[in-house]
Amino acid sequence: MDKVEDVSRGAWLIPRMQAFGTVGGTVGSGFESYARILHPLEADREDRSAPADEFGEHPVLESAAWRWSDVAARTGATVRADVPWRTVSGRDDETELRFDDGWRVGLPEEGWFDPRHLAALTEHLTRATTTPLDLVMALWDGWGDLNGSSTLVVGWQDSATLTATERSELDEYATHAAAEHRRAQDALVASLAGPRLELPFREYLLLAVTLPELADPTWMADARVGTYLDFGHTPQLLWPEDHAWVVATEVDADSTLVAGPRGLIADVLADDRFEAFEVSAVDDLA
């Protein structure tokens, strides 16, 4: 996975970007069809008859991946193409949902398209491009672990008061750890230095990737960005060199958009591994 220095490879998207928060402003306009894939939900069924631990959590009896429609069946909401999560959950805050039968349901992930779902999507993407070995992946430049802005915090968790010796040892350790962290951050910034793709609402680091790579859901285990190996980001934008389609997972979005030919979108909508709906470029998902 190499850094793409020629950011003009993404210039074709600039005139396609419509209003912020719209489908066309996220994945680009001018395609035949569009699909919205809702991000699945992590759910656990708790044994609430058992005592809770120190964090207020009960033992977990089983775990499952839920769809938005599973939650809607309990809240009375209707899942439609442009539905926001707050309508499905019936909540304006960002807390888990807890149901009387013990199920606890988390929020849909934002800015993250599960590698397993991306791997499934590659089956359809491969058939819809002539350049499956020549793709560009765009990562948002604002992630703290990629732009050198992450902060190291050193603390002490103990009910006893620190002695003078312990305080001195902790201060010495904190100073050393902070210096090591700063050196690592400076090295990361240096390794990723270079131009960024500037779209109307975000700036992106570009990487070269292939569909066979993404077809393996464990690809992130060995992926390296510059000198940084252990990064946890899936693409914000992904497109092949022939520009046949674009996949977009906006940083603050809890769904992934696919734009491309009608056949591709029809395949995505028919794939029961996804909870997907057809949308249009002018739909507002903000």
N, C-alpha and C positions, 0 to 999 in steps of 0.2 A: 504494500500500500504506500505509494509514493506521493509526495506533495506535488501538486500541479502548479507550476510557476506561471503558466500562460492563462491568466484569469479571463482572457478574452473568450475562452471556450464557454463561458457562461453569459456572454454579452447578448446572445440571442434571446435570453429570457427578459431582459430589461424592458423592452417595449411591450411585452406581454403582461406585465404586472399591473393589475387593476387596483381598486381601492383596498386599503388595509382591512383585514378581517373577512374579506370575501374569498370565495373559492378561487377566482381568477387572480386575486392579489396574493394568494399563497402558492398556488401551483402553476399559475400562468394561464392566460386566455388563448383562444384560437385552436383548441383541440376539439375533436368530434364529440367526445363524451367524457364524463367525469364520474368518479365514485368516491364516496366517503366511507372509510372503514372505522368503525367505532372501536376504541381500545378496550380490551376485556378487563374485567375486574377480579381482583384477588379476594376470595371469600373463605372464611373459616367458620366452622360450627363449633361453638364452645360448650364445655360442660359447666354450666353456671350453677350446678348443684355442688360443685367442688369449690373449695376456698380459692380465692384469687391470690396471685403472688404479690410481691412488693410493688409491682407496677400496675396492679389492678387487673391483670390478665388471668383468665381462667384457662384450664387445660384445653387443648384443641383436639376435638374428636375426628374431624376430617377437614380437608381443604379442597377447594374446587375453583375453577375459572367460571365466572358468571358473565352473562351478557347484560347489556342495558335493559333488554326486554325482560330478563328475569327480575330485575329490580322494579321495572314498570308494572309487572304483574302484581306486585305487592303494594305499590304506591298509588295505583290507579292511573298512572300517566300513560301517554301514547308515545311510542318511539316512532319518529318520522325522520326524514332525511336531514333536516336542519335543526333537530332538537338539541338544546343545550343540556348538559348534565344536571344543572340545578332544577330543570323542569322534571326530569326523570326521578331524581332523588327527593324532590320536594324540599330541598334545603338550600340556603344561601351561603352556609358556612362550609369550610373544608374539613369536615369531620367524617369519620366512618359512619356507616349506617348499621344500626343494631336492631335485629328483629327478635320478637318474643320467643321464637323457636330456637334461639341460640346462634343464629347466623350473624356474623359480623362481616360487612362488605366494605372494602376499601374504595378509594377514589380511582378513576381511570388515570393512567399515567399521562403526564403532559410532556411533549417534546421527545417521546421515546416510543418507538415502534418495535415491539418485541421481536428479537432476531428469529424466533421460530415462525412468527407470522410473516416476517420479511422473506424467510426462506421459502415458505409456501407461495408467496406472491411471485417469487422469481420463476416459478413454473410457467406462469402466464406471461410475465415480462419477456422471457426468453423467446417465446413464439412471436412476439410483437416487435422485434427489433432485428436489424441486419448486423448490428455491432455489439453482440453480447459480451465480447471481451474488451470492450473499450467504453467504460462508463466513467462519469464524474460524480463523486460524492461531495456534497457541500455540508460542512459543519459550521454552526454558528460560532462566530469569533468571540462571543461573550461568555462562553463557559469558563468559569474561574480556573478549572484545572488545565485549561489549554491556553490561557492568555497570561499566565504568570501572576494572577491576582489572588490566588488562594492564600489563606492565612493559617498559620500554625498556632494553636493555643495549648499551653501547658498548664495543667491544674493539679491540685492535690485533693484527693477524696479521703478524708479521715475525720473522725469525730474529735480526735485529740488535737491539742494546740501544737503547732510546730515548735521544735526547739530551735535555738539559734543555729546549731550545726545543721539540722535538717533544712532550715530555710536557706542557708548558704549553699548546701548541696543542690537543692531544687533550683535556686537561681542560676547556679553554674550550669546545670543540665539544660535549663530553659534557654540560656544564652547560646550554648553549643548547638542545641537542636534548631533554634531559630536561624542560626548562621548556615547550617547545613541545608535547611529548607530554602533559604534565600538563594543559595548557590544552585540548588536544583531547579528553582523557578527561573533563574537567570539563564541557565543552560537550555531550559525548555523554550523560553522566549526566543533565544538565539537560533535554536534549531527550526523554529516555525516562522522566522522572520521572512518577510516578502510581501508581495501584493495580495490583496484580498478582493474577492468579487463583491462589488458594491451594488446591491439591489436596492430598490426604493426604501425598504424598511429594515434591512439587516445587512451585515457584512459577514462574509463567509470565507473560511479556509477550504481550499479545494484539494481533493485527493483522487488518485486514480484507483479504480477498482474494477472487478469483473463480476458478472452474474454468477459464474460457478463458485467464486469465493463466497458470495452472500447466500448461496444455496445451502451452505453448511452453517447451521445455526450456532456453531461454536466458533465462528470466525473471529469474534472479539477477543478470544483467549490469546491469539497470536498477533493481533493487529497492532501496528506501531505507527504513531503519528510523530514524526520527527524523532526525538530521542525518548518519547514518552510511550511506554508499552501498555500500561494498565489503564486504558481509558474506557469509559462506559458510555459511549454516545453512539446512537444509530443516526443515519443520515437525516439532516433537515431537508435536503433536496438530493435527488438522484435522477440522472438522465443518461441515456446512451448517446454516443457521438452522432447517430443519425437523427436525434431529436424526435424520435417516434413517440415518446411518452415521458412523463415526469411523475415521480413519486415525491410527496412533500409531507413532512411532519413538522409543523410549525412549533417553535419553542414553547409557546403557551397553549398549544392545542391538545385536546384529549382524543383526537382522531387523526387518521392519516388519509391524505387525498391522493388519488391516482387519476391522471389525465392522459388521454391517448385515443387511439382508434376505437370505433364502436365494438369491434370484436373483442378487444382486450377488456373493455369495461364490462361487456356482457359476461365474459368468463369470470371476472372478479365477483360480480353480483350473483352468479350461479354457484360459486364455491361456498359450501356451507361451513368451511373453516373460518369464514369471516362473517361478522355482522355488518353488512354493507348496504348502502343505499345509493341510488343514482342522484346526483346533484347537478347543478348548472354553474357556469362560471360566475354568474351574478348573485348567487346565493350568499347571504351574509351569515357567517358562522361566528362572528365576534361575540 
